[in-house]
Amino acid sequence: MRSAADAAFVYDSSHALNMKKTGKIRHDCSIEKAVCELISPKSSSIIMDVADVEQQKGGNDCGLFAIAYAALLSKRKDPTMFDFQQCKMRSSLLQSFAGKDISIFMEQPIKLTHITAPSEVQTWNCRIYCHCKMPHDGKLMVKCTACDAWLHGICESQIGNNNFSDSQWTCSSCQFKKKQSEESRTFLRKKVEFSKISLT
C-alpha cells in the first residue's frame, strides 16, 4: 500500500481470484481499518485504489508477494512496474533470510518490466466516521441530533454514552461542548454578580 494525504494504493496479488468468483474485487473492512490506522485521515473519506500488480498463480503465495511489495516500497519503487517470477520467489526469499540480505530476494525473481505504471484496477471511496476516524464496520452506528455526525455505537458506549433510544441523543463531543458552554456561562454570571457586589 502506498499512501498520500487521504488516499491509499492497495497492492493485492490475488484480486483476480476474487474477481473470478464474484465478478468484482472484494476487500473486507479490515483493509480500510488498517489504512485508517496507518495514515490517520484528516478528511471524511479516503480514496482507495487497487493497483494493477502482477497476480499470483494459485492462492498460496500471498505472503511472498506482500514481502516483495514491502521490499520494493521501502526502496521507493512502485510494485506495478515489476514482474515477479513466482516459481523462484520462495527459494530467493530463503536465501535472503540465510544471508540476512533482502537484496537477493529483490534482484533474482523481481524484474522491472514496465516503463509507465498501469492504471488502477478499481477505486472506491472509504467513508470515515466517529471520533476514532474509522470506517463503518457493519456494527451499530448512531447519529448525533446536535451535530449530525455518525458514530460507532461501541465507541460511544465505551465512554458511557449509550442511551441510544433517546430521540434527542447527542454524542459525547457535543455533550462536552454543551457542558463547557454552561460552565462558562455560570462562571461569567458569577463574575458579573461578584462585580455588582464589589461596586456596592
Secondary structure in CASP SS format (residue, H / E / C, confidence):
PFRMAT SS
TARGET T0000
AUTHOR 0000-0000-0000
METHOD secondary structure of the structure
MODEL  1
M C 1.00
R E 1.00
S E 1.00
A E 1.00
A C 1.00
D C 1.00
A E 1.00
A E 1.00
F E 1.00
V E 1.00
Y C 1.00
D C 1.00
S C 1.00
S C 1.00
H H 1.00
A H 1.00
L H 1.00
N H 1.00
M H 1.00
K H 1.00
K H 1.00
T H 1.00
G C 1.00
K C 1.00
I C 1.00
R C 1.00
H C 1.00
D C 1.00
C H 1.00
S H 1.00
I H 1.00
E H 1.00
K H 1.00
A H 1.00
V H 1.00
C H 1.00
E H 1.00
L H 1.00
I H 1.00
S C 1.00
P C 1.00
K C 1.00
S C 1.00
S C 1.00
S E 1.00
I E 1.00
I E 1.00
M E 1.00
D E 1.00
V E 1.00
A C 1.00
D C 1.00
V C 1.00
E C 1.00
Q C 1.00
Q C 1.00
K C 1.00
G C 1.00
G C 1.00
N C 1.00
D C 1.00
C H 1.00
G H 1.00
L H 1.00
F H 1.00
A H 1.00
I H 1.00
A H 1.00
Y H 1.00
A H 1.00
A H 1.00
L H 1.00
L H 1.00
S H 1.00
K C 1.00
R C 1.00
K C 1.00
D C 1.00
P H 1.00
T H 1.00
M H 1.00
F E 1.00
D E 1.00
F E 1.00
Q C 1.00
Q H 1.00
C H 1.00
K H 1.00
M H 1.00
R H 1.00
S H 1.00
S H 1.00
L H 1.00
L H 1.00
Q H 1.00
S H 1.00
F H 1.00
A H 1.00
G H 1.00
K C 1.00
D C 1.00
I H 1.00
S H 1.00
I H 1.00
F H 1.00
M H 1.00
E H 1.00
Q C 1.00
P C 1.00
I E 1.00
K E 1.00
L E 1.00
T C 1.00
H C 1.00
I C 1.00
T C 1.00
A C 1.00
P C 1.00
S C 1.00
E C 1.00
V C 1.00
Q E 1.00
T E 1.00
W E 1.00
N E 1.00
C E 1.00
R E 1.00
I C 1.00
Y E 1.00
C C 1.00
H C 1.00
C C 1.00
K C 1.00
M E 1.00
P C 1.00
H C 1.00
D C 1.00
G C 1.00
K C 1.00
L C 1.00
M E 1.00
V E 1.00
K E 1.00
C C 1.00
T C 1.00
A C 1.00
C C 1.00
D C 1.00
A C 1.00
W E 1.00
L E 1.00
H E 1.00
G H 1.00
I H 1.00
C H 1.00
E H 1.00
S H 1.00
Q H 1.00
I C 1.00
G C 1.00
N C 1.00
N C 1.00
N C 1.00
F C 1.00
S C 1.00
D C 1.00
S C 1.00
Q C 1.00
W C 1.00
T C 1.00
C C 1.00
S H 1.00
S H 1.00
C H 1.00
Q H 1.00
F H 1.00
K H 1.00
K H 1.00
K H 1.00
Q H 1.00
S H 1.00
E H 1.00
E H 1.00
S H 1.00
R H 1.00
T H 1.00
F H 1.00
L H 1.00
R H 1.00
K H 1.00
K H 1.00
V H 1.00
E H 1.00
F H 1.00
S H 1.00
K H 1.00
I H 1.00
S H 1.00
L H 1.00
T C 1.00
END
